């Protein structure tokens, strides 16, 4: 439903490019599935908001920029 574009800031926020016409739709889902290393990882959405054409989201377990950049 979207693609992680990179990290934002130093607190582990992610920039996400949504594939849906209404970008805020992804924020309605409290559980997200991330494709990581050829597999899938289930994570909880803590918070998020629209920022330009992207979303800035905070996901559980991603606490700093280094971890966010790995995704």
Buried (B, 14 or more C-beta within 10 A) or exposed (E): EBEBEBBBEEEBBBBBEBEEEEBEBBBEEEEBEBEEEEEEEEBEBEEBEEBEEBBBBBBEEBEEBEBBEEB
